Amino acid sequence: MLKVENLHVSVEDKEILKGVDLSVNPGEFHVVMGPNGSGKSTLALTIAGHPKYRVTGGRITFEGEEVHKLGPDERAKKGILLAFQVPPEVEGVKIIEFLQQVLVELKGIDPAEAYDVIVEKAKELWFREEDLHRYVNVGFSGGERKRLELLQALLIEPKLLILDEPDSGVDVDSLSIISRKIEELHQRGTAILLITHYGRILGHLDREKLTVHVMKDGKIVKTGSGDLVDRIDREGFARIFEEVGA
């Protein structure tokens, strides 16, 4: 479904990704790990179409169509959704109005029906109806922001969900509900690409379903099963890099 081929990406004329290859089939669960600065978030944002990240070589195809020249809105309509590492505050835009517009545009749902759907689904992520009348992420804790990202994903049910460090800045209780909802989406058929630099959230997920990729200096240097997470927890990234000569 998603194919990244020899991808080179620059930010402000500095090359960050230096030839990344990655394939994700429908319904698969992939994890990208690596130390800070290895290019994980750049990969996520580039797939989603962030304009700051310039593709200088290679290509990204989604369901057989080249998408690396499309805008982020066009990619979203094709079924690619990114949950941000640091979801931005949007002053003046109420959550409920934003989510209603999303469902109207992407699902063709009537606004009144969308309102009821959003309120019911929000309860599963510990949001009250009155919470939905706050501005998007304004005054939200880290856990609330990440839960709001998951609420969007549950409402949209994308073909591919990219999660950029969903465990950063999140308390234990929020991490538990976020993990359960990620698994729920995966069980419904959404392919997952989860970015993280340590395995805290992976302790809440079924390791047997995971394909794990390790990045260093803008490249994927090793791919393995969920057991690779345990090795990284025990030995750190340095041992993996030494083993593959990276």
C-alpha positions as CSV (number, residue, x, y, z in Angstrom):
1,M,0.0,0.0,0.0
2,L,2.8,2.4,1.0
3,K,6.1,2.2,-0.8
4,V,9.0,4.5,0.0
5,E,11.9,4.1,-2.4
6,N,15.4,5.5,-2.0
7,L,13.9,8.6,-0.4
8,H,16.2,11.6,0.1
9,V,14.8,14.6,2.0
10,S,16.3,18.0,2.8
11,V,15.2,20.7,5.3
12,E,16.7,24.2,4.6
13,D,19.3,22.6,2.3
14,K,20.4,20.1,4.9
15,E,20.0,16.5,3.9
16,I,18.1,14.5,6.6
17,L,17.0,11.3,4.9
18,K,19.7,9.7,2.8
19,G,18.0,6.8,0.9
20,V,15.2,5.3,2.9
21,D,13.3,2.2,1.6
22,L,10.1,1.1,3.4
23,S,7.1,-0.9,2.4
24,V,3.8,-1.2,4.3
25,N,1.1,-3.5,3.2
26,P,-2.6,-3.1,4.1
27,G,-3.3,-3.9,7.8
28,E,0.3,-4.2,8.8
29,F,1.9,-2.7,11.9
30,H,5.3,-1.1,11.5
31,V,7.5,0.5,14.1
32,V,10.4,2.9,13.3
33,M,12.9,3.3,16.2
34,G,16.2,5.1,16.6
35,P,17.9,7.7,18.6
36,N,17.0,11.4,18.5
37,G,18.1,13.0,15.2
38,S,18.1,9.8,13.2
39,G,15.3,11.0,10.8
40,K,12.2,9.3,12.2
41,S,10.0,12.3,12.5
42,T,11.3,13.6,9.1
43,L,10.2,10.4,7.5
44,A,6.7,10.6,9.1
45,L,6.2,14.3,8.2
46,T,7.4,13.7,4.6
47,I,5.0,10.9,4.0
48,A,2.2,13.1,5.3
49,G,3.2,15.9,3.0
50,H,4.6,18.6,5.3
51,P,5.8,21.4,3.0
52,K,8.9,22.1,5.1
53,Y,10.4,18.8,4.0
54,R,11.7,18.8,0.4
55,V,12.0,15.5,-1.5
56,T,15.3,15.6,-3.4
57,G,15.4,12.0,-4.6
58,G,13.4,8.8,-4.7
59,R,9.6,8.6,-4.5
60,I,6.6,7.8,-2.3
61,T,3.7,5.8,-3.7
62,F,0.4,5.0,-2.0
63,E,-1.8,2.3,-3.5
64,G,0.2,2.5,-6.7
65,E,0.0,6.2,-7.1
66,E,2.9,8.7,-6.7
67,V,2.0,11.0,-3.9
68,H,5.2,12.8,-2.9
69,K,4.2,15.8,-5.1
70,L,0.7,16.0,-3.7
71,G,-0.3,18.4,-0.9
72,P,-1.1,17.1,2.6
73,D,-4.9,17.6,2.1
74,E,-4.8,15.5,-1.0
75,R,-2.9,12.7,0.8
76,A,-5.3,12.9,3.7
77,K,-8.2,12.3,1.3
78,K,-6.5,9.3,-0.1
79,G,-6.4,7.8,3.4
80,I,-3.1,8.9,5.0
81,L,-3.4,10.5,8.5
82,L,-0.5,11.8,10.7
83,A,-0.8,12.2,14.4
84,F,1.7,14.8,15.4
85,Q,4.4,14.5,18.0
86,V,3.5,17.9,19.3
87,P,-0.1,18.7,18.2
88,P,-0.4,22.4,17.6
89,E,-2.8,24.8,19.4
90,V,-5.4,26.4,17.1
91,E,-6.8,29.4,18.9
92,G,-10.4,30.3,17.9
93,V,-11.3,26.9,16.4
94,K,-13.5,24.7,18.6
95,I,-12.8,21.0,18.6
96,I,-16.4,20.0,17.8
97,E,-16.6,22.4,14.8
98,F,-13.2,21.2,13.5
99,L,-14.2,17.5,13.8
100,Q,-17.6,18.1,12.2
101,Q,-15.9,19.7,9.2
102,V,-13.5,16.8,8.9
103,L,-16.4,14.3,8.9
104,V,-18.4,16.4,6.4
105,E,-15.4,16.7,4.0
106,L,-14.0,13.2,4.3
107,K,-17.0,11.1,5.1
108,G,-19.9,13.1,3.6
109,I,-21.8,13.0,7.0
110,D,-24.5,15.5,7.8
111,P,-23.2,18.0,10.4
112,A,-25.9,17.2,12.9
113,E,-25.2,13.5,12.6
114,A,-21.5,14.1,12.8
115,Y,-22.0,16.0,16.1
116,D,-23.6,12.9,17.8
117,V,-21.0,10.6,16.4
118,I,-18.2,12.8,17.7
119,V,-19.7,13.1,21.2
120,E,-20.1,9.4,21.6
121,K,-16.7,8.5,20.3
122,A,-15.1,11.2,22.4
123,K,-16.4,9.5,25.6
124,E,-14.2,6.5,24.7
125,L,-11.1,8.8,25.0
126,W,-12.3,10.4,28.3
127,F,-13.6,13.7,26.7
128,R,-16.8,15.2,28.0
129,E,-19.2,17.0,25.6
130,E,-18.2,20.3,27.2
131,D,-14.5,19.6,26.5
132,L,-15.3,19.5,22.8
133,H,-16.3,23.2,22.9
134,R,-12.8,24.2,23.9
135,Y,-10.3,25.5,21.3
136,V,-8.2,22.8,19.6
137,N,-5.4,21.9,22.0
138,V,-5.4,25.3,23.8
139,G,-4.5,24.7,27.4
140,F,-4.4,20.9,26.9
141,S,-1.9,18.6,28.7
142,G,0.3,16.3,26.7
143,G,-2.0,13.4,27.3
144,E,-5.1,15.3,26.2
145,R,-3.4,16.4,23.0
146,K,-2.5,12.8,22.1
147,R,-5.9,11.5,23.0
148,L,-7.4,14.2,20.7
149,E,-5.2,13.0,17.9
150,L,-6.5,9.4,18.4
151,L,-10.0,10.7,18.4
152,Q,-9.5,12.1,15.0
153,A,-8.1,8.8,13.8
154,L,-11.0,6.8,15.3
155,L,-13.5,9.1,13.5
156,I,-11.7,9.0,10.2
157,E,-10.5,5.4,10.2
158,P,-7.7,6.1,7.7
159,K,-6.0,3.4,5.5
160,L,-2.6,4.4,7.0
161,L,-2.1,6.0,10.4
162,I,1.3,7.5,11.1
163,L,1.9,8.1,14.8
164,D,4.9,10.3,15.6
165,E,6.0,9.5,19.2
166,P,2.5,9.0,20.6
167,D,4.0,8.2,24.0
168,S,6.0,11.4,24.5
169,G,4.7,13.7,27.2
170,V,1.9,11.2,28.1
171,D,1.0,10.0,31.6
172,V,0.5,6.3,32.4
173,D,-3.3,6.4,32.2
174,S,-3.3,8.2,28.9
175,L,-0.7,5.9,27.5
176,S,-2.9,2.9,28.4
177,I,-6.0,4.3,26.6
178,I,-4.0,5.5,23.6
179,S,-2.4,2.0,23.2
180,R,-5.8,0.3,23.4
181,K,-7.2,2.6,20.7
182,I,-4.2,2.1,18.4
183,E,-4.8,-1.7,18.7
184,E,-8.5,-1.1,18.0
185,L,-7.8,0.8,14.8
186,H,-5.3,-1.9,13.7
187,Q,-7.8,-4.6,14.3
188,R,-10.3,-2.8,12.1
189,G,-7.8,-2.9,9.3
190,T,-5.9,0.4,9.5
191,A,-2.2,0.0,8.7
192,I,0.0,1.6,11.4
193,L,3.4,3.3,11.1
194,L,4.5,4.2,14.7
195,I,7.5,6.3,15.3
196,T,9.3,6.1,18.7
197,H,12.8,6.2,20.2
198,Y,12.1,4.0,23.2
199,G,9.8,1.0,23.8
200,R,7.5,2.3,26.5
201,I,4.3,2.2,24.4
202,L,5.3,-1.0,22.7
203,G,5.0,-2.8,26.1
204,H,1.2,-2.2,25.7
205,L,1.1,-3.7,22.2
206,D,1.2,-7.2,20.8
207,R,4.9,-7.7,19.8
208,E,4.1,-10.6,17.5
209,K,2.3,-8.3,15.1
210,L,5.1,-5.8,14.8
211,T,7.7,-5.2,12.1
212,V,10.5,-3.1,13.6
213,H,12.9,-0.8,11.7
214,V,15.9,0.9,13.2
215,M,17.1,4.2,11.8
216,K,20.5,5.9,12.1
217,D,21.7,9.0,10.2
218,G,18.8,9.2,7.8
219,K,18.7,5.5,6.8
220,I,17.0,2.3,7.9
221,V,19.9,0.1,9.0
222,K,18.1,-3.0,10.4
223,T,14.6,-4.5,10.1
224,G,13.3,-7.3,12.3
225,S,10.4,-8.7,14.3
226,G,9.0,-7.4,17.6
227,D,11.8,-9.2,19.4
228,L,14.1,-6.5,18.2
229,V,12.3,-4.1,20.7
230,D,13.5,-6.3,23.6
231,R,17.0,-6.3,22.3
232,I,17.1,-2.5,22.1
233,D,15.7,-2.3,25.6
234,R,18.4,-4.6,26.9
235,E,21.4,-3.5,24.9
236,G,20.6,-0.1,23.5
237,F,20.9,1.1,19.9
238,A,24.8,1.2,19.9
239,R,25.0,-2.6,19.9
240,I,22.6,-2.8,17.0
241,F,24.6,-0.2,15.0
242,E,27.9,-2.1,15.8
243,E,26.4,-5.3,14.6
244,V,25.3,-4.0,11.2
245,G,28.4,-1.8,10.8
246,A,26.4,1.5,10.8
